[in-house]
Amino acid sequence: MKKLLFGITSLTIGGAERVLVDLCNRLVEEDYDITIFAIYGGGILEKELDLRINVINLYDKPFKEYNKIQILMKSLRLLFFYKIKGNYDVVISFLEGPIVRLFSKIRGMKKISWIHVDISKIYGKSFKAKIKQFVDERFYKKYDNLVFVSEENKKDFEKIYGKQKNAMIIRNYLDYNKILNKSNEEIKMPYDDKTINLVMVSRLTFQKGIDRFIKVYHELEKNGFHSNVYIIGDGPLRFELQKQIDLLGETVNFMFLGEKKNPYPYMKNADIFCLLSYFEGYGMVVEEAKILNKKIIITDTAARESFGNYKNGMIVANTEKGIYDGLSKMIRDFGMNEDVSSNSENFEEYYNNIIKNVKKLFNGEF
C-alpha cells in the first residue's frame, strides 16, 4: 500500500480544496494510505473527508484568526525551521505558496507539485512579487514532477521559468455523483421567480473580476436588461465590493450570500451561471455547472478548457464590452426557443481516466 502525503494551506472552502477532498476520498478507495498536512486547521471541508484519511494540522485555528505579526512569524518558522516528519512514498504540495516551499525541503521521497493557477498573474508586478517569483524558482526545481491542471496553466508557468521536462497535465478530479446528490438538498432559495437569476460561486478576490461584473451589471440595468445577481463565497474584498454596489445603487439586486458549505442547490436553481474572471488556472466550478447542466457564461481565460464543447452557454471576450454583450444577449433571449437537452458527456469515464493518470504518476509510470 503506497503512502501519500498531500500538503495544502488549509481545507477551507475553495476550488483546489474541493478537488483535494474528492481526490483523496477516491484514492483511499483505491487502496492508498493517505495523510493530508494542512498548515491551518479548522477548515470546513475536513468534515467531508473519509474517516480513513489522516489529517495533520500544524496550527489548530484558521488563517483568518491570526493577526499579521502572527502570520509572519508562522511563515518564517515554516520556511526556516519546520520539518515534515514521517516516511511516505510520495509527497504532493497541492497548492501554490508556502506549502511548495515547505515540501521542497523534504528529502528521500518522490516530490510532486500540483499547480492550479496562472503563476504569472498570481505573483503580480510589484517588487515584492518579483522577489517571490525569483525565490520560488529554486523551490520548484526540487520537485520530481510538476502537475498542471490546464494547457494554458502550463504555458504561463513556462513563460516565467522556461520549459519544464518534468511537467504534465492532469485535469481536476471531481466526484460528480456527490455534486448531483448535494444539488438536491432542500434549501430555501433567495431567488426571485419573476426575474432572471444569475449566480457566481467564487472567492472575493481581484482575480474573479467581481468589480468589473458590478460595473457591467449597472450598465445592463440602466439599459433595461434586468436580472438579479447572487454571489456565493467570501474573501478579502467583501467590504470593498459591497461599498461599490451601494454607491451604484444596486444593493437590492446584486447580493452577496456569503460562504456556503453546499453551493450546489444555488447553482442548480439559478437561471445562468457566471464565471467572469480576469484569469483562471482551469475553472473547476465550470465543470460543476456543466454537471448540473446549467446555462453558462464565462470570460475567455483558461476556463475555456473546462468549458470544452459544451453547448449550453458561451465564452465571451475578457473585457467589459465582451461581458456586457454576452449577458445582454443571454438576458434578452432567455427562455426563447430553448432546446436544452441533458448533458451527454460521460462523466464517469472522464473522471475514471483522470484517476488512472494520477495512479500512473504516483506509481512512477510517467
C-alpha positions in Angstrom: 0.0 0.0 0.0 1.6 3.3 -1.1 1.7 6.1 1.5 0.8 9.5 0.1 1.2 12.9 1.9 -0.7 15.8 0.4 0.0 19.3 1.6 -2.3 22.4 1.4 -2.6 25.7 3.2 -6.0 24.7 4.7 -9.2 22.8 4.0 -11.4 25.9 3.8 -13.9 26.2 1.0 -12.2 26.7 -2.3 -11.7 25.1 -5.7 -8.4 23.3 -5.1 -9.5 22.3 -1.7 -12.7 20.7 -3.0 -10.6 18.8 -5.6 -8.2 17.6 -3.0 -11.1 16.2 -0.8 -12.7 14.4 -3.7 -9.4 13.1 -5.0 -8.3 11.7 -1.6 -11.7 10.2 -0.9 -11.4 8.4 -4.2 -7.8 7.3 -3.8 -8.4 5.8 -0.3 -10.9 3.5 -2.1 -8.1 2.5 -4.5 -6.0 1.2 -1.5 -3.7 4.2 -0.8 -2.7 5.2 2.7 -3.4 9.0 2.7 -2.4 11.8 5.0 -3.2 15.4 4.5 -1.0 18.0 6.0 -2.7 21.5 6.4 -0.8 24.5 7.7 -4.0 25.9 9.2 -6.7 23.7 10.8 -10.4 24.3 11.3 -11.3 24.1 7.6 -14.9 23.2 7.0 -14.0 20.7 4.3 -12.2 18.5 6.8 -15.6 17.1 7.7 -16.1 15.7 4.2 -13.0 13.5 4.3 -13.2 9.8 4.5 -12.5 8.7 8.1 -9.6 6.6 6.9 -7.7 9.7 5.8 -5.3 11.1 8.4 -5.2 14.9 8.9 -2.3 16.8 10.4 -2.9 20.4 11.2 0.2 22.4 12.1 -1.9 25.2 13.6 -5.3 24.5 15.0 -7.0 27.7 14.1 -8.0 29.0 10.6 -5.7 31.5 8.9 -8.1 34.4 9.4 -8.0 34.1 13.2 -4.3 35.1 13.3 -3.1 38.7 13.0 -0.4 39.9 10.5 2.5 39.6 13.0 1.5 36.0 14.0 1.2 35.0 10.3 4.7 36.4 9.6 6.2 34.5 12.5 4.5 31.3 11.5 5.6 31.8 7.9 9.2 32.2 9.0 9.0 29.1 11.1 7.7 27.1 8.1 10.4 28.4 5.8 13.4 28.0 8.0 12.8 25.7 10.9 9.9 23.3 10.5 10.5 19.8 9.0 7.9 17.3 7.8 8.0 14.1 9.9 7.3 10.6 8.7 8.1 8.3 5.8 6.0 8.4 2.6 6.3 7.0 -0.9 5.1 10.3 -2.5 4.6 13.8 -1.1 2.5 16.3 -3.0 2.2 20.0 -2.5 -1.3 20.6 -3.7 -1.4 24.4 -3.8 0.9 27.3 -4.7 2.7 29.3 -2.0 4.0 28.3 1.4 3.3 24.6 1.1 5.5 24.5 -2.1 8.4 26.0 -0.1 7.9 23.7 2.9 7.6 20.4 0.9 10.6 21.3 -1.3 12.8 20.7 1.8 11.7 17.0 2.1 14.5 14.6 1.1 14.5 10.9 0.1 10.9 10.8 -1.2 9.3 11.5 -4.5 8.0 15.1 -4.6 5.2 16.4 -6.8 3.9 20.0 -7.0 0.3 20.5 -8.2 -0.2 23.9 -9.8 -3.7 25.3 -10.2 -3.3 28.9 -11.2 -1.7 31.2 -13.7 1.6 31.8 -11.8 2.4 34.9 -13.8 -0.8 36.7 -12.7 -0.8 35.5 -9.1 2.6 36.9 -8.4 1.6 40.4 -9.7 4.1 43.1 -10.8 5.3 44.6 -7.5 9.0 44.4 -6.4 8.0 42.1 -3.6 6.2 39.8 -6.2 9.3 39.8 -8.4 11.5 38.6 -5.4 9.0 35.9 -4.6 8.9 34.8 -8.2 12.7 34.6 -8.3 12.9 32.7 -5.0 10.2 30.2 -5.9 12.1 29.0 -9.0 14.6 27.4 -6.7 11.9 25.6 -4.8 10.1 24.3 -7.9 13.4 22.8 -9.2 13.5 20.5 -6.2 10.3 18.6 -7.4 10.4 15.4 -9.4 7.2 16.3 -11.2 5.1 19.4 -11.8 1.4 18.8 -12.5 -0.7 21.4 -14.2 -4.5 21.4 -14.5 -4.7 23.0 -17.9 -2.6 23.6 -21.1 -2.7 27.4 -20.5 -1.7 26.9 -16.9 1.5 25.1 -18.0 2.3 27.6 -20.8 2.0 30.5 -18.3 4.3 28.8 -15.9 6.9 28.2 -18.6 6.8 31.8 -19.8 8.3 32.6 -16.4 10.5 29.6 -15.6 11.2 28.1 -19.0 10.4 24.7 -20.5 9.9 22.0 -17.9 10.9 18.5 -18.7 9.1 17.0 -15.7 5.8 18.7 -16.4 2.4 17.1 -17.2 -1.2 18.0 -17.4 -3.8 16.2 -15.3 -7.3 17.7 -15.1 -9.1 18.3 -11.8 -10.9 15.3 -10.4 -14.5 15.8 -9.1 -16.9 13.4 -7.5 -19.8 14.2 -9.9 -22.3 11.9 -8.2 -21.7 13.8 -4.9 -22.4 17.1 -6.8 -25.6 15.8 -8.2 -26.8 14.4 -4.9 -25.9 17.6 -2.9 -27.6 19.8 -5.5 -30.9 18.1 -4.5 -30.7 19.3 -0.9 -33.8 21.3 0.1 -32.7 24.8 0.8 -34.9 27.9 0.9 -33.7 29.9 -2.2 -33.4 33.6 -2.1 -34.2 33.8 -5.8 -36.9 35.9 -7.4 -39.0 33.6 -9.6 -40.3 36.7 -11.5 -36.9 37.6 -12.9 -33.7 36.0 -14.3 -31.3 34.9 -11.5 -27.6 34.8 -12.1 -25.2 33.0 -9.7 -21.5 33.1 -9.3 -19.5 30.9 -6.9 -16.1 32.2 -6.1 -13.7 33.7 -3.6 -14.0 37.5 -3.4 -10.6 38.3 -4.8 -9.3 40.5 -7.6 -8.8 37.5 -9.9 -12.5 36.8 -10.1 -13.3 40.2 -11.6 -16.4 40.9 -9.5 -15.6 44.6 -9.5 -15.9 44.6 -13.3 -19.0 42.4 -13.1 -20.7 45.1 -10.8 -19.9 47.9 -13.3 -21.3 45.9 -16.3 -24.3 44.9 -14.3 -25.1 48.6 -13.5 -24.9 49.4 -17.2 -27.2 46.4 -18.1 -29.8 47.7 -15.5 -29.6 51.2 -16.9 -30.3 49.9 -20.4 -33.3 47.7 -19.4 -31.6 44.2 -19.2 -32.8 43.3 -15.7 -31.7 40.4 -13.6 -30.7 39.6 -10.0 -27.2 38.5 -9.2 -26.2 36.3 -6.3 -22.5 35.8 -5.3 -21.7 32.8 -3.2 -18.3 33.0 -1.4 -16.3 35.2 0.8 -12.9 36.8 0.7 -10.8 39.9 1.4 -12.7 42.2 -1.0 -16.1 41.7 0.6 -16.3 45.1 2.2 -14.8 46.9 -0.8 -17.2 45.2 -3.3 -20.2 45.9 -1.1 -19.3 49.6 -1.0 -19.1 49.6 -4.8 -22.6 48.1 -5.1 -24.1 50.5 -2.6 -22.6 53.6 -4.4 -24.1 52.4 -7.7 -27.5 51.9 -6.0 -27.6 48.2 -6.9 -27.9 46.9 -3.3 -31.3 45.2 -3.8 -30.4 43.3 -6.9 -26.7 42.4 -6.6 -26.3 40.3 -3.4 -23.5 38.5 -1.5 -24.8 35.4 0.1 -21.5 34.5 1.9 -19.7 31.2 2.1 -21.9 28.1 1.7 -20.8 24.6 2.6 -23.1 23.3 -0.1 -23.3 25.7 -3.1 -24.8 23.2 -5.5 -28.6 23.8 -4.8 -27.9 27.5 -5.5 -26.2 26.6 -8.8 -28.9 24.2 -9.8 -31.8 26.6 -9.2 -30.2 29.6 -10.8 -31.0 30.5 -14.4 -27.5 31.4 -15.5 -24.1 30.5 -14.0 -21.3 33.1 -14.4 -17.6 33.0 -14.1 -16.3 36.4 -15.3 -12.7 36.3 -14.1 -9.7 38.3 -15.2 -7.8 35.0 -15.2 -8.2 31.3 -14.2 -6.0 28.3 -13.8 -8.7 26.0 -15.0 -12.1 26.9 -13.7 -13.2 23.8 -11.8 -16.5 25.5 -10.9 -17.4 25.5 -14.6 -17.2 21.7 -14.6 -19.5 21.6 -11.7 -22.0 23.9 -13.6 -21.7 21.5 -16.6 -22.5 18.5 -14.4 -25.7 20.4 -13.3 -26.5 21.2 -17.0 -26.6 24.9 -16.4 -26.6 27.8 -18.9 -23.1 29.1 -18.5 -21.3 32.3 -19.4 -17.5 32.7 -18.9 -14.8 35.1 -19.9 -12.0 33.9 -22.2 -9.5 32.5 -19.7 -8.0 29.1 -19.2 -11.5 28.1 -18.0 -12.3 27.6 -21.7 -10.5 24.3 -21.4 -13.1 23.1 -18.8 -15.9 24.6 -20.9 -14.8 22.4 -23.8 -17.6 21.8 -26.4 -20.4 22.5 -24.0 -23.5 23.6 -26.0 -25.5 25.4 -23.3 -23.6 28.7 -22.9 -20.9 31.0 -24.3 -17.4 32.2 -23.9 -17.1 36.0 -24.2 -14.2 38.4 -24.7 -12.3 39.1 -21.5 -13.4 42.8 -21.4 -16.3 44.8 -20.0 -17.7 45.1 -23.5 -17.5 41.3 -24.0 -19.3 40.6 -20.8 -21.9 43.3 -21.5 -22.6 41.9 -25.0 -22.8 38.3 -23.8 -25.0 39.0 -20.7 -27.4 41.3 -22.6 -27.9 38.6 -25.3 -28.4 35.9 -22.7 -30.9 38.0 -20.7 -32.7 39.2 -23.8 -33.0 35.7 -25.3 -33.6 33.8 -22.1 -36.5 31.3 -22.5 -36.9 32.0 -26.2 -36.8 28.8 -28.3 -34.9 27.0 -25.6 -33.8 23.5 -26.5 -31.6 22.5 -23.6 -31.1 18.7 -23.8 -29.5 16.9 -20.9 -25.7 16.9 -20.9 -24.4 14.0 -22.9 -20.9 13.9 -21.6 -19.8 10.7 -20.0 -18.6 12.0 -16.6 -17.9 8.5 -15.2 -15.4 7.7 -18.0 -13.8 11.1 -17.9 -13.1 11.1 -14.2 -12.0 7.5 -14.1 -9.4 8.3 -16.7 -8.1 11.2 -14.5 -7.7 8.7 -11.7 -5.8 6.3 -14.0 -3.4 9.1 -14.8 -3.0 10.1 -11.1 -2.2 6.5 -10.2 0.4 6.2 -13.0 2.0 9.3 -11.7 2.3 8.0 -8.2 3.5 4.6 -9.4 6.3 6.3 -11.4 4.9 5.3 -14.8 5.3 8.8 -16.2 
